[in-house]
Amino acid sequence: MSQTIVLISCCSKKLDFANYAELLYDSEGFKARLAYARLLDPDGIYVISALHHVIPLTEFIEPYDVCLKDFSPAERKEWARLCLSQLDDISDRQKDKYVILAGKDYYEELIKGLVHYEIPTQHLSQFKQTPWLKSQITCDLIHTFANSLPRFEYPFDESKLPNNGVYFFFEKGETYKGMDRIVRIGTHTGDGNLPSRLIQHLNKENKDRSIFRKNIGRALLNKDNDPFQEQWNLDLTTKAAKEKYAASINSEKLFDTEKRVSDYMRQNLSFSVFEVATKENRLAMESLLIKTISACEDFKSSNNWLGKSSPIEKIRDSGLWLVNELSL
């Protein structure tokens, strides 16, 4: 079976200390290439570097000052030969497809050794490539990508999830242009905590550990004009808060509402995930995705969406179980 491999060029702007390749390169152009590459859902993404040739995003490297534009024609041919040799170790150059997000300096010699390749920005000048890439990250592309990923629902096998990544939630009855509509995008901060974050949302009945659960509960209670909303909004995470509000909390009602939230989420929600190794890129990707879809004029909830009953205006208006990072 053939693979799709995305090759993205490095850049001159780098951090001044060693880091993972996906973080070391610090230009807007590189970030746009990486974001676009992720949404193509390829089998692999690699950086083509003037110094290191072909490297994975998780390669830990030192800053360097080597530019392909300074190479002689003979040096570029040798550089491309070494890149092709490395590609032979990770792919099949006769069968696989390569999407190259790079300038002519990088692809001119490289493509001579490739059979199936695509250069989306080939027709654009260097200064127009980044704006074009950003313009391609649309609601349609995001939804196509999110819907193409393996789908999970409760109960799910956490061993099948990546340790680090970004997730999309979908809700029954919500559609976008014939696809399941995204109703929440999220990630995590702690390393290796993606499975546990999803468990907090769907498995553990504790609204103070999941703002997603808390917002679902707010909508359910508000829809019923239930005065328990006031108690539901209290954060009982700390010992001091538990002691302060213990006497005023209807524990039986709290238990019942947590179960009601669980029933709703488990019966109506599904999710997909994609791997993003580093915290910085997870947070940046989450922000980009949320801002993009919340800014789309044709991204709307159905009239029956539970979020329409939320007491929070941003949730009602955005069509997302979110408050932060929205483009409203």
C-alpha positions in Angstrom: 0.0 0.0 0.0 1.4 3.4 -0.9 1.9 6.2 1.5 1.6 10.0 1.4 4.7 11.8 2.8 4.8 15.5 3.3 8.2 17.2 3.0 8.4 20.8 4.5 11.5 23.0 4.1 13.4 24.4 7.1 13.8 28.1 7.5 16.6 30.5 8.5 14.7 31.8 11.6 15.4 29.4 14.5 15.3 29.4 18.2 18.8 30.1 19.7 18.8 26.8 21.7 18.4 23.1 20.9 14.9 21.8 20.5 12.7 19.4 18.5 12.6 20.1 14.8 9.0 21.1 14.9 9.8 23.8 17.4 13.3 24.9 16.5 12.2 26.4 13.2 10.4 29.6 14.2 9.2 31.5 11.1 5.6 32.1 10.2 6.2 30.3 6.9 7.4 27.1 8.6 4.5 27.2 11.0 2.0 27.6 8.1 3.6 24.7 6.2 3.4 22.5 9.3 -0.2 23.3 10.1 -1.3 22.7 6.5 0.7 19.5 6.4 -1.0 18.1 9.5 -4.4 18.7 8.0 -3.5 16.7 4.9 -3.5 13.6 7.3 -0.4 12.1 5.7 1.4 9.0 6.7 4.5 11.0 7.6 5.8 14.6 7.9 9.5 15.3 7.6 11.6 18.4 7.5 14.1 18.8 4.6 17.0 20.6 6.1 20.1 22.1 4.4 22.2 20.6 7.1 20.4 17.5 8.3 18.7 16.5 5.0 15.5 14.6 5.9 14.5 14.6 9.6 11.4 13.7 11.6 9.6 16.5 13.5 10.6 14.9 16.8 14.4 15.0 16.0 16.2 17.0 18.7 18.7 19.3 17.0 20.9 22.3 17.7 20.5 25.7 15.9 22.6 26.0 12.8 23.3 28.5 10.1 23.4 26.6 6.8 21.2 27.7 3.8 20.6 25.8 0.6 20.7 29.0 -1.4 24.4 29.3 -0.6 25.1 25.8 -2.1 26.7 25.5 -5.6 24.9 23.4 -8.2 27.1 20.4 -7.5 26.5 20.8 -3.7 22.7 20.9 -4.3 22.9 17.7 -6.4 24.8 16.0 -3.6 22.4 17.3 -1.0 19.4 15.9 -3.0 21.2 12.6 -3.4 21.6 12.3 0.4 17.9 13.3 0.9 16.8 10.6 -1.5 18.9 8.0 0.2 17.3 8.9 3.5 13.8 8.8 1.9 14.6 5.2 0.8 14.8 4.3 4.5 11.4 5.6 5.3 9.4 5.2 2.1 9.1 3.7 -1.3 10.1 6.2 -4.0 8.6 4.2 -6.7 5.1 3.9 -5.1 4.7 6.7 -2.5 3.4 10.2 -3.1 5.3 13.2 -1.8 3.7 16.5 -1.1 6.5 19.1 -1.1 6.0 22.4 0.7 9.2 24.2 -0.1 10.8 26.6 -2.5 12.6 25.8 -5.8 16.0 25.6 -4.1 14.7 22.5 -2.2 12.7 20.7 -4.7 14.5 21.3 -8.0 17.0 18.5 -7.7 14.9 16.4 -5.3 12.0 15.8 -7.7 14.4 14.2 -10.2 14.5 11.2 -8.0 10.7 11.0 -7.2 8.0 9.4 -9.3 4.8 10.7 -7.7 5.0 14.2 -6.2 3.0 17.4 -5.8 4.1 20.9 -5.1 1.0 22.9 -4.0 2.9 26.3 -3.9 5.0 25.8 -7.0 3.1 28.6 -8.9 3.6 31.1 -6.1 6.4 33.5 -5.3 8.2 33.0 -1.9 6.3 35.9 -0.4 2.9 34.6 -1.5 3.3 31.0 -0.2 2.6 31.6 3.5 -0.6 33.7 2.9 -1.8 31.0 0.4 -1.1 28.2 2.9 -3.0 30.0 5.6 -5.9 30.6 3.3 -6.2 26.9 2.6 -6.8 26.1 6.2 -10.6 26.4 6.0 -13.6 25.0 7.8 -14.0 22.5 4.9 -10.4 21.2 5.1 -10.6 21.0 8.9 -13.9 19.1 8.8 -12.7 16.8 6.0 -9.6 16.0 8.0 -11.4 15.5 11.4 -14.0 13.3 9.8 -11.4 11.2 8.0 -9.7 10.1 11.2 -10.6 6.9 13.1 -13.7 7.6 15.2 -14.1 6.7 18.9 -17.0 6.7 21.3 -17.7 5.6 24.8 -16.5 3.1 25.9 -13.2 3.5 24.1 -9.8 1.7 24.2 -7.3 4.2 25.4 -4.4 2.0 24.2 -5.5 2.9 20.7 -5.0 6.7 21.3 -1.8 8.6 20.9 -0.2 9.8 24.1 -0.1 13.4 22.9 -2.4 15.2 20.5 -5.5 17.3 19.7 -9.0 16.0 19.7 -12.3 16.8 17.9 -15.7 16.1 19.3 -18.9 15.5 17.2 -22.5 15.5 18.4 -25.5 13.5 17.0 -27.7 15.7 14.9 -25.0 18.3 14.1 -23.8 18.4 10.5 -21.6 20.7 8.3 -21.9 20.3 4.6 -22.8 16.7 4.8 -20.2 15.9 7.4 -20.4 15.5 11.1 -20.0 19.0 12.6 -17.2 19.6 15.1 -18.6 20.8 18.4 -15.4 21.0 20.4 -11.7 21.1 19.8 -9.3 20.5 22.7 -5.9 19.3 23.8 -3.9 18.8 27.0 -0.8 20.4 28.6 0.9 17.6 30.5 3.1 15.2 28.5 1.4 11.9 27.7 -2.0 13.0 29.0 -4.3 12.9 26.0 -6.0 9.6 27.0 -6.5 10.7 30.6 -7.9 14.1 29.4 -10.6 12.2 27.3 -11.3 9.9 30.3 -11.9 13.0 32.4 -14.5 14.2 29.8 -16.3 10.9 29.3 -15.5 8.4 32.1 -15.0 10.3 35.3 -18.1 12.0 36.8 -16.4 15.1 38.1 -17.5 18.4 36.4 -14.7 20.3 38.2 -12.1 18.3 36.3 -13.7 18.9 32.9 -15.1 22.2 31.8 -16.7 20.3 28.9 -18.8 18.3 31.4 -19.6 21.5 33.4 -20.8 23.3 30.2 -23.0 20.3 29.2 -24.5 20.3 32.7 -25.1 24.0 32.6 -27.1 23.6 29.3 -29.1 20.7 30.6 -30.0 22.5 33.8 -30.7 25.8 32.1 -33.0 24.1 29.6 -35.1 22.9 32.5 -34.8 26.3 34.4 -33.4 24.3 37.2 -32.1 26.4 40.1 -29.5 23.8 40.9 -27.4 25.7 38.3 -26.1 27.9 41.0 -24.7 24.9 43.0 -23.4 23.2 39.8 -21.3 26.3 39.0 -19.4 26.0 42.3 -15.9 24.7 41.9 -15.3 22.1 44.6 -11.8 21.1 43.6 -9.9 22.4 46.6 -10.3 21.1 50.2 -11.2 24.7 51.3 -14.0 25.0 48.7 -15.4 21.6 49.7 -15.5 22.6 53.4 -17.0 26.0 52.6 -19.8 24.7 50.4 -20.3 21.2 51.8 -23.4 22.2 53.8 -25.1 24.0 50.9 -24.5 21.4 48.2 -27.4 19.0 47.4 -25.1 15.9 47.1 -27.9 13.7 45.7 -28.8 16.2 43.0 -25.1 16.6 42.2 -24.7 12.9 41.8 -27.9 12.7 39.6 -26.7 15.6 37.4 -23.3 14.1 36.9 -24.9 10.9 35.8 -27.3 12.8 33.5 -24.3 14.6 31.9 -22.5 11.3 31.5 -25.6 9.7 29.8 -25.9 12.6 27.4 -22.2 12.7 26.5 -21.9 8.9 26.1 -25.0 8.6 24.0 -24.5 11.6 21.8 -20.8 12.3 21.4 -18.0 10.7 19.4 -14.4 12.0 18.9 -11.3 11.7 16.7 -7.8 12.6 17.5 -4.5 13.3 15.8 -1.0 13.2 17.2 1.0 16.3 18.0 4.1 15.6 20.1 5.0 18.9 21.8 2.9 21.0 24.1 3.7 24.3 22.2 2.5 22.9 18.9 -0.6 21.3 20.5 -1.7 24.6 22.0 -0.9 26.5 18.8 -2.8 24.0 16.6 -5.8 24.0 19.0 -5.9 27.8 18.8 -5.6 27.9 15.0 -8.4 25.3 14.5 -10.8 27.0 16.9 -10.2 30.4 15.5 -10.6 29.2 12.0 -13.9 27.3 12.3 -15.5 29.9 14.7 -14.8 32.6 12.1 -16.6 30.7 9.3 -19.9 32.3 8.3 -21.5 29.0 7.3 -20.5 27.2 10.5 -23.7 27.0 12.4 -25.4 24.8 14.9 -28.9 23.2 14.3 -31.9 24.7 16.1 -32.1 21.6 18.3 -28.5 21.7 19.5 -28.2 21.4 23.2 -25.7 24.3 23.3 -28.6 26.6 22.3 -29.8 26.2 25.9 -26.4 27.2 27.4 -26.5 30.2 29.7 -23.2 31.2 28.2 -23.6 33.5 25.1 -20.4 32.5 23.5 -21.4 28.9 23.4 -24.8 29.7 22.0 -23.4 32.0 19.3 -20.4 30.0 18.3 -21.9 26.5 18.0 -19.0 25.2 20.0 -18.7 23.9 23.5 -16.0 26.4 24.0 -15.4 29.9 25.3 -11.7 30.6 24.7 -9.9 31.2 21.4 -13.1 32.0 19.5 -13.2 34.4 16.6 -16.4 36.2 17.5 
